[in-house]
Amino acid sequence: MGDHDKSREHMTRKLQGPGDPLVVLEGSPSGSPGGPAALAGVLNGPSRLTIPAEVVSRWQRVVDATTRVLRAPAGLITRLSGSELEVFVASATKGNPYGQGRRVALEPGVYCASVIANRSGLVIPDARKASEWRLAPEFNMGMCFYLGLPVVWSQGEIFGTVCLLDREENREAASQEDLLQGLRAMVEGDLRLLAAAWERTRLEGELRRLEEKFRAYYDGNPIPTFTWQKKGENLVLIECNQAARTITRSDVKRYLGRSAAEIYQGKGDVYRELWRCFWTRRVIRRQIRSQHFMPGRDLLITYVPVPPDAVAVHTEDITEHKQAAAALEESETRYRAIFENAAEGMFQSTPEGRYISVNPSFAKTYGFNSPEEMVREVTDIGRELYVDQEERAEVKRLLRDPGFIVGHEARCHRRDGEEIWVSINARSVRDEEGKILYYEGSTVDITERKRAEEEIRTLTVELEERVARRTAQLEAANRELDAFAYSVSHDLRAPLRAMSGFSHLLLEYYSDKLDDQGRHFLRRMDQVSQRMEKLIDDLLSLSRLARREMQRERVNLSDIARGIAAELRERDPERRVHFVIGERLMAHGDPHLLGVVLENLLGNSWKFTAKKPEATVEFGATRQKGKRVYFVRDDGIGFDMTYAEKIFQAFQRLNPTNEFEGSGIGLATVERIIHRHGGRVWAEGDLGKGASFFFTLS
């Protein structure tokens, strides 16, 4: 076995570690595990988290150190970006042809694509000896040796790769792999920490939202509610809602924090039912005469177990209801008059399912000609009138305990078979021993209301579907626009770069054959092509602003402005420019987009004060017509107010390009961002006296 074969066998053993189930050595880039079908399965990775600058900086240092130790010309950390592979960190070594941000289509034949498709390490000692790799972009760039490992997120999705590349055959790959494994372990460890921090933040936010929703429901519930929690061997009253505080006239405050044993002296129905509900974990309903929170009042108490160790007690004051029932029983004559002439359907029925009496409205609701006819013909209410027998059983159960129902909705049949919806209010009438004698109550035909509700639900579903279709169309249009912008950018840059390259070649090799004017023309060609390429970049940035999703939050514009001012001073430390920045100028908007606004406005002020030995640039805020207005003001060359309306239009430059650089896109970008924030922007100026730019935000 030769040295080359021994190296391959050693790498096969080392790279087939945890998470590396397969190693490809000088094999086909489109083999069974690594072909187009396999690549399609790895293109949809996890959501891209923002990787902090300090983490990227650490990765850069480690990549640089690794390549120096191994004396390799290129060390990379790559990242999946849609259907492309992006160079995320590139070693700063001499001869490294890969720049940060470089992208390549993720397709068979790319070294790193094979690593990602197979989810395993890959070593190519010398691609010149394997014809299958000679179409790879890396081979065309002169990189014959490749050693790469996949990098995965904590959930197992592919993040990208770490790899080393060399222009010559490398027979020491086995010894170099340990360092690359260490680099991968560091990157994956950082990714796990970032993912865990993001997930923790998301869960904490979700918990806060749930707590806020619960608190809003609890305090907004019109039914007085008291919450008891088990502490030690006691159930302690820990809180009550606003309705409870209202009906008790705040007397409940003196009971908060006290145990049920102390309040009820360890006895009584409420005390027993509290513990019964706690231990059985079942809902219990009881009627009582209150002696504590609302003395002398008749209450309907509902005990509801609340996991893991609490009981919510819903307290409804039914005093007036009971008094009304007693008065009704004492005035049967008046009741009969009301019964016969009421607009609502009213009834009395036996527990066995026959009507004792019904009023004309009730008989009409169910399609009978008279109350007598309905009482005579209906012999089984549940079987003959109810669509669902379970609904009738539920009504009877509620009339047994707690003994009445309010607003209970049920589906019933009319005499002619038509299905209707009714809302039922009813109660049980009992004898002195508590035996149910009969039911009595009223019904309202709510069929039209239910039909309207169903129509609203149908319309809502249709509207949601239309919105979803429209959203999908917009998303498709945005994708097409992105593809078009990329294509236009690529097609325009190629001839521009050719112009620039050939002009450099002419100046380098044929300069002695050209006169001064000819050399001047070539330099002008190069400058124009570079300016055109910058213009393409600015146009693409402007088009992306309209589609970028806004993330509104509270933003400190003063801090952003101070950071921009510091960058401008570092760029040209010899300039004497005094920045006046207001303190704590806060706004509500997208911090990135508002940063772009200030970069353009402050950058313009810096640029157009360049001819002054000393200049002043001010960022502040004022109020106009009760609204806050932000401004950037300078004492530069200013502009003619005649052209104030055109100054925010793309390519509308008021100064020659040979005096002040720029593409004419900056202020158009500012206007678009301000409009997306619901504000407006305008400018004021005077030639030779400076300019002021004002903007508002919604």
C-alpha positions as CSV (number, residue, x, y, z in Angstrom):
1,M,0.0,0.0,0.0
2,G,1.5,3.4,-1.0
3,D,1.7,6.5,1.1
4,H,-1.2,8.1,-0.7
5,D,-3.5,5.0,0.0
6,K,-2.4,4.9,3.7
7,S,-3.4,8.6,4.1
8,R,-6.8,7.9,2.6
9,E,-7.4,4.9,4.9
10,H,-6.3,6.9,8.0
11,M,-8.6,9.8,7.1
12,T,-11.5,7.4,6.5
13,R,-11.1,6.1,10.1
14,K,-10.7,9.6,11.6
15,L,-13.4,11.5,9.7
16,Q,-16.0,8.8,10.4
17,G,-16.6,10.1,13.9
18,P,-19.8,11.3,15.6
19,G,-22.0,13.2,13.2
20,D,-19.8,12.0,10.2
21,P,-21.4,8.8,8.9
22,L,-19.7,8.9,5.5
23,V,-16.4,10.0,4.0
24,V,-16.0,10.7,0.3
25,L,-12.4,10.4,-0.9
26,E,-11.6,11.4,-4.5
27,G,-15.0,9.9,-5.4
28,S,-17.8,11.1,-7.6
29,P,-19.3,14.5,-6.6
30,S,-22.8,13.3,-7.6
31,G,-22.8,9.8,-6.1
32,S,-25.8,8.1,-4.6
33,P,-25.7,9.9,-1.2
34,G,-24.5,13.3,-2.5
35,G,-26.5,13.9,-5.7
36,P,-29.1,16.5,-6.4
37,A,-31.8,14.7,-4.4
38,A,-29.6,14.7,-1.3
39,L,-28.8,18.4,-1.8
40,A,-32.5,19.3,-1.9
41,G,-32.9,18.0,1.6
42,V,-30.4,20.3,3.2
43,L,-31.3,23.6,1.6
44,N,-33.9,24.4,4.2
45,G,-31.9,24.9,7.4
46,P,-33.0,26.6,10.7
47,S,-33.8,30.3,10.9
48,R,-30.7,32.3,10.5
49,L,-29.8,33.9,13.9
50,T,-27.8,37.0,14.1
51,I,-24.2,36.0,15.0
52,P,-22.7,38.7,17.2
53,A,-19.6,40.5,15.9
54,E,-17.5,39.3,18.8
55,V,-18.3,35.7,17.9
56,V,-17.4,36.3,14.2
57,S,-14.2,38.0,15.3
58,R,-13.2,35.0,17.5
59,W,-13.9,32.6,14.5
60,Q,-11.7,34.8,12.3
61,R,-8.8,34.7,14.8
62,V,-9.0,30.9,15.1
63,V,-9.3,30.4,11.3
64,D,-6.3,32.7,10.8
65,A,-4.3,30.8,13.5
66,T,-5.2,27.4,12.1
67,T,-4.1,28.3,8.5
68,R,-0.9,29.8,9.8
69,V,-0.1,26.7,11.8
70,L,-0.9,24.4,8.9
71,R,0.6,26.7,6.4
72,A,-2.4,26.4,4.2
73,P,-3.3,29.3,1.8
74,A,-7.0,29.1,2.5
75,G,-9.1,28.4,5.5
76,L,-12.9,29.0,5.4
77,I,-16.1,28.8,7.4
78,T,-19.0,28.7,5.0
79,R,-22.8,29.1,5.7
80,L,-25.9,27.9,3.8
81,S,-27.8,30.8,2.4
82,G,-30.9,29.6,0.6
83,S,-29.7,27.6,-2.4
84,E,-26.2,29.0,-2.2
85,L,-23.1,28.6,-0.1
86,E,-21.7,31.8,1.4
87,V,-18.1,32.3,2.6
88,F,-18.8,33.6,6.1
89,V,-15.2,33.7,7.5
90,A,-12.1,33.6,5.2
91,S,-8.5,33.4,6.5
92,A,-6.5,36.5,6.0
93,T,-3.6,34.5,4.5
94,K,-1.7,35.5,1.4
95,G,-2.9,33.8,-1.7
96,N,-6.5,33.1,-0.4
97,P,-8.7,33.6,-3.4
98,Y,-11.9,33.4,-1.3
99,G,-13.3,36.7,0.0
100,Q,-15.9,37.1,2.7
101,G,-19.4,37.1,1.3
102,R,-18.5,35.2,-1.8
103,R,-21.4,32.9,-2.9
104,V,-21.5,29.8,-5.0
105,A,-24.5,27.8,-6.1
106,L,-25.0,24.7,-4.0
107,E,-24.9,22.0,-6.6
108,P,-23.0,18.6,-7.2
109,G,-19.4,19.2,-8.1
110,V,-18.7,21.8,-5.5
111,Y,-16.3,20.5,-2.8
112,C,-18.3,21.8,0.2
113,A,-21.6,20.7,-1.5
114,S,-20.5,17.1,-1.2
115,V,-19.7,17.6,2.5
116,I,-23.2,19.1,3.1
117,A,-25.1,16.6,1.0
118,N,-23.4,13.6,2.7
119,R,-23.3,15.3,6.1
120,S,-19.8,13.9,6.5
121,G,-16.1,14.9,6.2
122,L,-14.4,15.0,2.9
123,V,-10.7,14.8,2.0
124,I,-9.4,15.3,-1.5
125,P,-5.6,14.8,-1.4
126,D,-5.1,15.9,-5.1
127,A,-8.0,16.7,-7.3
128,R,-5.7,16.6,-10.3
129,K,-5.7,12.8,-10.0
130,A,-9.5,12.6,-10.0
131,S,-11.2,13.7,-13.2
132,E,-14.6,13.9,-11.5
133,W,-13.5,17.0,-9.6
134,R,-12.0,19.0,-12.5
135,L,-15.2,20.9,-13.1
136,A,-15.4,22.1,-9.5
137,P,-15.1,25.9,-9.1
138,E,-12.4,25.3,-6.5
139,F,-10.3,23.2,-8.9
140,N,-10.6,26.0,-11.5
141,M,-9.3,28.4,-8.9
142,G,-6.2,26.2,-8.5
143,M,-7.2,24.5,-5.2
144,C,-6.2,20.8,-5.6
145,F,-6.2,19.8,-1.9
146,Y,-9.4,20.0,0.1
147,L,-10.2,18.9,3.7
148,G,-13.7,19.8,5.0
149,L,-16.1,19.0,7.8
150,P,-19.9,19.7,8.1
151,V,-21.0,22.2,10.8
152,V,-24.5,21.5,12.3
153,W,-26.9,23.4,14.6
154,S,-28.0,21.9,17.9
155,Q,-31.1,20.4,16.2
156,G,-29.0,18.6,13.6
157,E,-29.6,21.0,10.6
158,I,-26.7,21.9,8.5
159,F,-25.1,25.4,9.1
160,G,-22.3,25.1,6.6
161,T,-18.7,23.8,6.6
162,V,-15.2,24.4,7.9
163,C,-12.5,23.6,5.4
164,L,-8.8,23.9,4.4
165,L,-7.7,24.3,0.7
166,D,-4.2,24.2,-0.9
167,R,-2.8,24.5,-4.3
168,E,-0.6,21.4,-3.9
169,E,-1.1,17.8,-2.9
170,N,-1.1,17.5,0.9
171,R,0.1,14.2,2.3
172,E,-0.3,15.4,5.9
173,A,-4.1,15.7,5.9
174,A,-4.5,13.1,8.7
175,S,-2.5,15.2,11.1
176,Q,-4.2,18.4,10.1
177,E,-7.7,17.0,10.6
178,D,-7.5,17.2,14.4
179,L,-7.1,21.0,14.3
180,L,-10.0,21.2,11.9
181,Q,-12.1,19.1,14.2
182,G,-11.3,21.6,17.0
183,L,-12.3,24.5,14.8
184,R,-15.6,22.8,14.0
185,A,-16.3,22.0,17.7
186,M,-15.8,25.7,18.6
187,V,-18.1,26.9,15.9
188,E,-20.8,24.3,16.7
189,G,-20.5,25.2,20.4
190,D,-21.1,28.9,19.7
191,L,-24.1,28.0,17.5
192,R,-25.6,25.9,20.3
193,L,-25.2,28.8,22.7
194,L,-26.7,31.3,20.3
195,A,-29.7,29.0,19.5
196,A,-30.3,28.3,23.3
197,A,-30.2,32.0,24.1
198,W,-32.7,32.8,21.3
199,E,-35.0,30.0,22.4
200,R,-34.9,31.1,26.0
201,T,-35.8,34.7,25.0
202,R,-38.7,33.4,22.9
203,L,-40.0,31.2,25.7
204,E,-39.8,34.0,28.2
205,G,-41.7,36.4,25.9
206,E,-44.4,33.7,25.3
207,L,-44.7,33.2,29.1
208,R,-45.2,36.9,29.6
209,R,-47.9,37.1,26.9
210,L,-49.7,34.2,28.4
211,E,-49.5,35.7,31.9
212,E,-50.8,39.0,30.5
213,K,-53.7,37.3,28.7
214,F,-54.6,35.4,31.9
215,R,-54.5,38.5,34.0
216,A,-56.7,40.4,31.5
217,Y,-59.2,37.6,31.5
218,Y,-59.2,37.1,35.3
219,D,-59.6,40.8,36.1
220,G,-62.1,41.4,33.3
221,N,-64.3,38.4,34.3
222,P,-67.7,39.9,35.4
223,I,-68.2,36.9,37.8
224,P,-66.6,37.5,41.2
225,T,-63.7,35.1,41.6
226,F,-61.6,34.2,44.6
227,T,-58.4,32.1,44.2
228,W,-57.2,29.8,47.0
229,Q,-53.8,28.1,47.0
230,K,-52.4,25.3,49.1
231,K,-49.6,26.5,51.3
232,G,-48.3,23.9,53.7
233,E,-51.4,22.2,55.3
234,N,-53.8,25.1,54.5
235,L,-55.7,26.6,51.6
236,V,-54.9,30.3,51.6
237,L,-56.9,33.1,49.9
238,I,-54.2,34.7,47.6
239,E,-56.2,36.9,45.3
240,C,-59.6,38.0,43.9
241,N,-60.6,39.9,40.7
242,Q,-62.2,43.3,40.3
243,A,-65.7,42.0,40.3
244,A,-65.1,40.4,43.7
245,R,-63.7,43.6,45.2
246,T,-66.7,45.6,43.9
247,I,-69.4,43.4,45.4
248,T,-67.7,43.1,48.7
249,R,-67.0,46.8,48.8
250,S,-63.3,46.0,49.3
251,D,-63.9,44.2,52.6
252,V,-62.3,41.1,51.0
253,K,-58.9,42.8,51.5
254,R,-58.9,41.9,55.2
255,Y,-59.2,38.2,54.2
256,L,-56.3,38.1,51.7
257,G,-53.4,36.0,52.9
258,R,-55.5,34.2,55.5
259,S,-56.3,30.4,55.4
260,A,-59.7,28.8,54.9
261,A,-59.3,27.2,58.3
262,E,-59.0,30.6,59.9
263,I,-61.8,32.3,57.9
264,Y,-64.3,29.5,58.2
265,Q,-63.0,28.2,61.5
266,G,-62.4,24.8,60.0
267,K,-66.1,24.0,59.3
268,G,-69.1,24.8,57.1
269,D,-70.1,24.0,53.6
270,V,-67.7,26.3,51.8
271,Y,-64.7,25.0,53.8
272,R,-65.7,21.3,53.1
273,E,-66.3,22.0,49.4
274,L,-63.0,23.8,49.0
275,W,-61.1,20.8,50.2
276,R,-63.3,18.4,48.3
277,C,-62.6,20.2,45.0
278,F,-58.9,20.3,45.8
279,W,-58.6,16.6,46.5
280,T,-61.0,15.3,43.8
281,R,-60.0,17.8,41.1
282,R,-63.6,18.1,40.0
283,V,-65.8,21.1,39.4
284,I,-68.4,21.5,42.1
285,R,-71.5,23.8,42.1
286,R,-73.4,24.7,45.3
287,Q,-75.9,27.3,46.5
288,I,-75.3,28.9,49.9
289,R,-76.3,31.7,52.1
290,S,-73.1,33.7,52.6
291,Q,-71.8,34.5,56.1
292,H,-68.4,36.1,55.3
293,F,-67.7,38.0,52.1
294,M,-71.3,39.0,51.3
295,P,-73.3,38.3,54.5
296,G,-76.9,37.4,54.0
297,R,-76.7,37.0,50.3
298,D,-77.7,33.9,48.4
299,L,-74.8,32.7,46.2
300,L,-74.2,30.2,43.5
301,I,-70.7,28.9,44.2
302,T,-68.6,27.1,41.5
303,Y,-65.4,25.5,42.7
304,V,-62.9,24.9,39.9
305,P,-59.6,23.1,40.4
306,V,-56.6,25.0,39.0
307,P,-53.4,23.0,38.5
308,P,-51.2,22.4,40.2
309,D,-52.3,23.4,43.7
310,A,-55.1,26.0,43.6
311,V,-58.9,26.3,43.5
312,A,-60.8,29.1,41.8
313,V,-64.2,29.9,43.4
314,H,-66.7,31.7,41.1
315,T,-69.3,33.4,43.1
316,E,-72.6,34.6,41.6
317,D,-75.1,36.5,43.7
318,I,-78.5,34.9,43.0
319,T,-80.3,36.7,45.8
320,E,-82.6,38.7,43.6
321,H,-83.2,35.6,41.4
322,K,-84.4,33.6,44.4
323,Q,-86.5,36.5,45.7
324,A,-88.1,36.8,42.3
325,A,-88.9,33.1,42.2
326,A,-90.6,33.3,45.6
327,A,-92.6,36.3,44.6
328,L,-93.6,34.5,41.4
329,E,-94.9,31.5,43.3
330,E,-96.9,33.8,45.6
331,S,-98.6,35.5,42.8
332,E,-99.8,32.7,40.5
333,T,-102.6,34.8,39.1
334,R,-100.4,37.6,38.0
335,Y,-97.9,35.1,36.6
336,R,-100.7,33.4,34.5
337,A,-101.5,36.8,32.9
338,I,-97.9,37.4,32.1
339,F,-97.5,33.8,31.0
340,E,-100.4,34.0,28.5
341,N,-99.5,37.3,27.0
342,A,-95.7,37.2,27.1
343,A,-93.8,37.7,23.8
344,E,-91.3,35.1,24.8
345,G,-92.2,31.4,24.7
346,M,-92.9,30.2,28.2
347,F,-93.5,26.7,29.5
348,Q,-93.9,24.3,32.4
349,S,-93.0,20.6,31.9
350,T,-92.6,17.4,33.9
351,P,-89.2,15.8,34.6
352,E,-90.5,12.8,32.5
353,G,-90.8,14.9,29.4
354,R,-94.4,16.1,28.9
355,Y,-95.6,19.7,28.9
356,I,-97.9,20.9,31.7
357,S,-98.6,24.2,30.1
358,V,-97.2,26.5,27.4
359,N,-98.1,29.9,26.3
360,P,-99.2,31.0,22.7
361,S,-95.7,32.3,21.9
362,F,-94.1,29.0,22.8
363,A,-96.5,27.0,20.7
364,K,-96.0,29.3,17.7
365,T,-92.2,28.9,18.0
366,Y,-92.6,25.2,17.5
367,G,-95.3,25.4,14.8
368,F,-98.4,24.5,16.8
369,N,-101.7,26.3,16.3
370,S,-102.4,26.6,20.0
371,P,-100.9,25.8,23.5
372,E,-103.5,23.1,24.0
373,E,-102.6,21.3,20.8
374,M,-98.9,21.3,21.7
375,V,-99.6,20.0,25.3
376,R,-101.8,17.2,23.8
377,E,-99.5,16.0,21.0
378,V,-96.0,16.2,22.5
379,T,-95.6,13.2,24.7
380,D,-91.8,13.0,24.8
381,I,-90.0,16.4,24.7
382,G,-86.5,15.0,24.2
383,R,-87.4,12.5,21.4
384,E,-89.9,14.7,19.5
385,L,-88.4,18.2,19.7
386,Y,-84.6,17.9,20.3
387,V,-82.3,17.2,17.4
388,D,-79.6,15.8,19.7
389,Q,-80.7,13.7,22.6
390,E,-77.5,14.6,24.4
391,E,-78.5,18.3,24.5
392,R,-81.8,17.3,26.2
393,A,-79.9,15.2,28.7
394,E,-77.5,18.1,29.4
395,V,-80.5,20.4,30.1
396,K,-82.0,18.0,32.6
397,R,-78.7,17.5,34.3
398,L,-78.3,21.2,34.8
399,L,-81.9,21.6,36.1
400,R,-81.0,19.0,38.7
401,D,-77.8,20.7,39.8
402,P,-77.5,23.7,40.1
403,G,-81.2,23.8,39.4
404,F,-81.5,26.4,36.6
405,I,-80.1,27.3,33.2
406,V,-79.6,30.7,31.6
407,G,-79.1,31.3,27.9
408,H,-78.6,27.6,27.1
409,E,-78.7,27.1,23.3
410,A,-80.1,23.9,21.7
411,R,-81.3,22.7,18.3
412,C,-84.9,21.6,18.0
413,H,-87.5,20.5,15.5
414,R,-90.7,22.4,14.6
415,R,-93.9,20.4,14.0
416,D,-93.2,20.5,10.2
417,G,-89.7,19.1,10.7
418,E,-87.8,22.4,10.2
419,E,-84.7,22.7,12.4
420,I,-84.5,25.8,14.6
421,W,-82.2,27.1,17.3
422,V,-83.6,28.2,20.7
423,S,-82.1,29.9,23.7
424,I,-83.5,28.4,27.0
425,N,-83.9,29.9,30.4
426,A,-85.3,27.5,32.9
427,R,-85.4,26.4,36.6
428,S,-86.4,23.5,38.7
429,V,-89.4,23.8,41.1
430,R,-88.9,21.5,44.1
431,D,-91.0,20.5,47.1
432,E,-90.0,21.0,50.7
433,E,-87.9,17.8,50.5
434,G,-86.0,18.9,47.5
435,K,-87.8,16.7,45.0
436,I,-88.2,18.2,41.5
437,L,-91.9,18.8,40.8
438,Y,-91.6,20.4,37.4
439,Y,-89.5,22.7,35.2
440,E,-90.5,26.1,34.1
441,G,-88.9,28.7,31.9
442,S,-88.8,30.5,28.6
443,T,-87.4,30.1,25.1
444,V,-86.4,32.5,22.4
445,D,-86.1,31.5,18.7
446,I,-82.5,32.5,17.8
447,T,-82.4,30.8,14.4
448,E,-81.8,34.0,12.4
449,R,-79.0,35.0,14.7
450,K,-77.3,31.6,14.3
451,R,-77.7,31.8,10.5
452,A,-76.1,35.3,10.6
453,E,-73.3,33.9,12.8
454,E,-72.7,31.1,10.3
455,E,-72.7,33.5,7.4
456,I,-70.1,35.7,9.3
457,R,-68.0,32.6,9.9
458,T,-68.2,31.6,6.2
459,L,-67.3,35.1,5.1
460,T,-64.4,35.2,7.6
461,V,-63.0,31.9,6.1
462,E,-63.4,33.2,2.6
463,L,-61.7,36.5,3.5
464,E,-58.8,34.6,5.2
465,E,-58.4,32.4,2.1
466,R,-58.4,35.5,-0.1
467,V,-55.8,37.2,2.1
468,A,-53.7,34.0,2.0
469,R,-53.9,33.9,-1.8
470,R,-53.0,37.5,-2.1
471,T,-50.1,37.1,0.3
472,A,-48.8,34.2,-1.7
473,Q,-49.0,36.2,-4.9
474,L,-47.1,39.1,-3.3
475,E,-44.5,36.7,-2.0
476,A,-44.1,35.2,-5.4
477,A,-43.8,38.7,-7.0
478,N,-41.1,39.6,-4.5
479,R,-39.2,36.5,-5.3
480,E,-39.4,37.2,-9.0
481,L,-38.3,40.8,-8.3
482,D,-35.3,39.6,-6.3
483,A,-34.3,37.2,-9.1
484,F,-34.7,40.0,-11.6
485,A,-32.6,42.4,-9.6
486,Y,-29.9,39.8,-9.1
487,S,-29.9,39.0,-12.9
488,V,-29.7,42.7,-13.8
489,S,-27.0,43.3,-11.3
490,H,-24.9,40.3,-12.7
491,D,-25.5,41.2,-16.3
492,L,-24.5,44.9,-15.8
493,R,-21.5,44.3,-13.7
494,A,-19.7,41.9,-16.1
495,P,-19.2,44.5,-18.9
496,L,-18.3,47.2,-16.4
497,R,-15.6,45.0,-14.9
498,A,-14.4,44.2,-18.4
499,M,-14.1,48.0,-19.2
500,S,-12.2,48.6,-15.9
501,G,-9.9,45.6,-16.4
502,F,-9.0,46.4,-20.0
503,S,-8.4,50.1,-19.2
504,H,-6.0,49.0,-16.5
505,L,-4.2,46.7,-18.9
506,L,-3.9,49.4,-21.5
507,L,-2.4,51.8,-18.9
508,E,0.0,49.1,-17.7
509,Y,1.2,47.6,-21.0
510,Y,0.6,50.4,-23.5
511,S,1.0,53.5,-21.5
512,D,4.2,54.5,-23.4
513,K,2.3,54.3,-26.7
514,L,-0.4,56.7,-25.6
515,D,-0.2,60.5,-25.1
516,D,-1.4,62.3,-22.0
517,Q,-4.9,62.7,-23.4
518,G,-5.2,59.0,-24.2
519,R,-4.1,58.0,-20.7
520,H,-6.6,60.6,-19.3
521,F,-9.4,59.0,-21.4
522,L,-8.5,55.5,-20.0
523,R,-8.5,56.8,-16.4
524,R,-11.9,58.4,-17.0
525,M,-13.3,55.1,-18.4
526,D,-12.1,53.4,-15.2
527,Q,-13.7,56.0,-13.0
528,V,-17.0,55.9,-14.9
529,S,-17.2,52.1,-14.7
530,Q,-16.5,52.2,-10.9
531,R,-19.1,54.9,-10.4
532,M,-21.6,52.9,-12.5
533,E,-21.0,49.8,-10.3
534,K,-21.5,51.8,-7.2
535,L,-24.8,53.1,-8.7
536,I,-25.9,49.5,-9.3
537,D,-25.3,48.7,-5.7
538,D,-27.2,51.7,-4.5
539,L,-30.1,50.9,-6.7
540,L,-30.3,47.3,-5.5
541,S,-30.2,48.6,-1.9
542,L,-33.0,51.1,-2.6
543,S,-35.2,48.4,-4.2
544,R,-34.7,46.0,-1.2
545,L,-35.9,48.7,1.3
546,A,-39.5,48.4,0.1
547,R,-39.6,44.7,0.8
548,R,-37.6,44.5,4.0
549,E,-39.8,43.6,7.0
550,M,-39.9,46.3,9.6
551,Q,-39.1,45.5,13.2
552,R,-40.5,48.4,15.2
553,E,-39.0,49.1,18.6
554,R,-37.9,52.1,20.8
555,V,-34.7,53.5,19.3
556,N,-32.2,56.0,20.7
557,L,-31.4,58.2,17.7
558,S,-28.8,60.1,19.7
559,D,-26.7,57.0,20.2
560,I,-26.9,56.1,16.5
561,A,-25.9,59.6,15.4
562,R,-22.9,59.6,17.8
563,G,-21.7,56.3,16.3
564,I,-22.0,57.6,12.8
565,A,-20.1,60.8,13.7
566,A,-17.3,58.7,15.2
567,E,-17.0,56.7,12.0
568,L,-16.8,59.8,9.9
569,R,-14.0,61.3,12.1
570,E,-12.1,58.0,11.9
571,R,-12.4,58.0,8.1
572,D,-10.9,61.6,7.8
573,P,-9.3,62.5,11.1
574,E,-7.8,65.8,9.6
575,R,-11.2,67.3,9.1
576,R,-12.3,69.9,11.8
577,V,-16.0,69.3,12.1
578,H,-18.0,70.0,15.3
579,F,-20.9,67.7,15.8
580,V,-23.8,68.9,18.0
581,I,-26.1,66.0,18.9
582,G,-29.2,66.3,21.1
583,E,-29.5,64.1,24.1
584,R,-31.9,61.1,24.3
585,L,-33.7,61.7,21.0
586,M,-36.0,58.7,21.1
587,A,-38.2,57.4,18.3
588,H,-40.3,54.3,17.6
589,G,-39.3,52.5,14.4
590,D,-36.9,50.0,12.8
591,P,-33.4,50.7,14.2
592,H,-31.6,49.5,11.1
593,L,-33.7,51.6,8.7
594,L,-33.5,54.7,10.9
595,G,-29.7,54.1,11.1
596,V,-29.6,54.2,7.2
597,V,-31.5,57.6,7.3
598,L,-29.0,59.1,9.7
599,E,-26.0,57.7,7.8
600,N,-27.2,59.4,4.6
601,L,-28.2,62.7,6.2
602,L,-25.0,63.0,8.4
603,G,-22.9,61.7,5.6
604,N,-24.3,64.4,3.2
605,S,-23.5,67.1,5.8
606,W,-20.0,65.8,6.2
607,K,-19.5,65.7,2.4
608,F,-20.9,69.1,1.6
609,T,-18.9,70.9,4.3
610,A,-15.6,69.4,3.1
611,K,-14.5,72.7,1.6
612,K,-14.8,74.6,4.9
613,P,-11.7,74.6,7.2
614,E,-14.1,74.4,10.2
615,A,-17.7,73.2,10.0
616,T,-20.6,72.4,12.3
617,V,-23.1,69.6,11.9
618,E,-26.1,69.4,14.2
619,F,-28.7,66.7,14.9
620,G,-31.7,67.6,17.1
621,A,-35.4,67.8,17.4
622,T,-38.1,70.5,17.7
623,R,-41.9,70.6,17.7
624,Q,-44.0,71.9,14.9
625,K,-47.8,72.0,15.1
626,G,-47.7,69.7,18.2
627,K,-45.6,67.1,16.4
628,R,-42.0,66.2,17.0
629,V,-39.7,67.0,14.1
630,Y,-36.1,65.7,13.8
631,F,-33.5,67.7,11.8
632,V,-29.9,67.5,10.5
633,R,-28.4,70.9,9.9
634,D,-25.0,72.0,8.5
635,D,-23.2,75.1,7.4
636,G,-21.9,73.7,4.1
637,I,-22.5,74.8,0.5
638,G,-26.3,74.6,0.8
639,F,-28.5,74.5,-2.3
640,D,-31.0,76.5,-4.3
641,M,-34.5,76.2,-2.9
642,T,-35.8,76.2,-6.4
643,Y,-34.8,72.6,-6.7
644,A,-36.1,71.6,-3.2
645,E,-38.9,69.4,-4.7
646,K,-36.4,67.4,-6.8
647,I,-33.7,66.8,-4.2
648,F,-35.3,63.5,-3.0
649,Q,-35.7,62.1,-6.5
650,A,-33.3,59.3,-7.6
651,F,-30.3,60.6,-9.6
652,Q,-31.2,64.3,-9.0
653,R,-27.8,65.7,-8.1
654,L,-27.6,69.5,-7.5
655,N,-23.7,69.4,-7.6
656,P,-21.3,68.2,-10.2
657,T,-19.9,64.6,-9.6
658,N,-16.3,65.8,-10.1
659,E,-16.7,68.0,-7.0
660,F,-18.6,65.8,-4.7
661,E,-18.8,62.0,-5.0
662,G,-22.1,60.1,-4.8
663,S,-24.8,58.3,-6.9
664,G,-27.8,60.5,-6.3
665,I,-29.6,57.6,-4.5
666,G,-29.0,58.5,-0.8
667,L,-31.9,61.1,-0.3
668,A,-34.3,58.9,-2.3
669,T,-33.5,56.1,0.1
670,V,-34.1,58.5,3.1
671,E,-37.5,59.5,1.7
672,R,-38.6,55.9,1.1
673,I,-37.6,54.8,4.7
674,I,-39.4,57.8,6.2
675,H,-42.6,57.1,4.2
676,R,-42.5,53.5,5.4
677,H,-42.5,54.9,9.0
678,G,-45.6,56.9,8.2
679,G,-43.7,60.2,8.3
680,R,-42.5,62.9,5.8
681,V,-39.2,64.5,5.0
682,W,-38.3,67.9,3.5
683,A,-35.3,70.1,3.0
684,E,-34.5,73.8,3.4
685,G,-31.3,75.5,2.3
686,D,-29.5,78.5,0.9
687,L,-26.5,78.6,-1.4
688,G,-23.3,79.1,0.5
689,K,-25.2,79.1,3.9
690,G,-25.8,75.5,4.5
691,A,-28.8,73.1,4.4
692,S,-31.3,71.6,6.9
693,F,-33.2,68.3,6.5
694,F,-36.3,67.7,8.5
695,F,-38.3,64.4,9.0
696,T,-41.1,63.1,11.2
697,L,-42.2,59.6,12.2
698,S,-45.6,58.2,13.0
